[in-house]
């Protein structure tokens, strides 16, 4: 099976998964007590005609199955309607918040790779030496430290006490020096645990590969140790790391709710928290659907990278 056919097959498999994601997203939101109309009228006595007209405007008066089909069609056309709370278009609201979350999650992911991969290689090659022990302690601390606690500590020390960073985001474009400087602390907070996990996983994976017969054969042929490590061992050891880092990328992008709250980052996390409190159904549904689609696409990307790294997987 060629790589192209393998990718097409994986794409077809994602279709029923995405349909299931839409059904679960719609169902979970409608399980919540009350609805957006309750938030609009504030549980006050209003005229029956007024409440009925609001429900009709946002299609809340129709059967649940019909609401789902209409919403599914809107999702396929990327038209999520208007928020009954703010009156703004949901797609435009998410479009303003999504770039900030993508930037923060992507920066944290790159930081995790930039720290975790070199640290994992050094720890594997120098097993039992001080560098290995130091990396193990650092990885354990990174995994065990809650990101909300780390974020508060970084904010207290570097923003409140030392004054090196702003407490709230500057009024500047996302792509600017001021925002890049402000993003340092939330990036460190979000990427620390991922970097620690990548370090531990890559170290374990490389240690298994270093004991393999092909490594002894490569060394017996006189290949340089650097070539053996980087060209042969690292490539084979990256397979489990690719799985974890691919899924981590999706969760770093979608799961930065706590970090965004701590640093007042204007991203999707803060938007979803506010929408849940206000029962803003269209925004909640679109946001949760976006999270589900991101995770599904991340899995698809991992499968494709797997096939590139190891051609045997596509058969």
Protein Blocks (a to p, Z undefined) as FASTA:
>chain_A
ZZklmmmmmmmmmmmmmmmmmmmmmmmmmmpgcifklmmnoopacdfklmmmmmmmnopm
bcfklmmmmmmmmmmnopgbjafklopafklmmmmmmmmmmmmmmmmmmmmmmmmmmmmm
mmmmmgoiaklmmmmmmmmmmmmpcfklmmmmmmmmmmmmnomacfbdcdddfbdfklmm
mmmmmmmmmmmmmmmmmmmmmmmmmmmmmmpmklmmmmmnopafklmmmmmmmmmmmmmm
mmmmmmmmmmmmmmmmmmmmmnopacfklmmmmmmmnopmklmmmmmmmmmmmmmmmmmm
mmmmmmmmmmmlmZZ
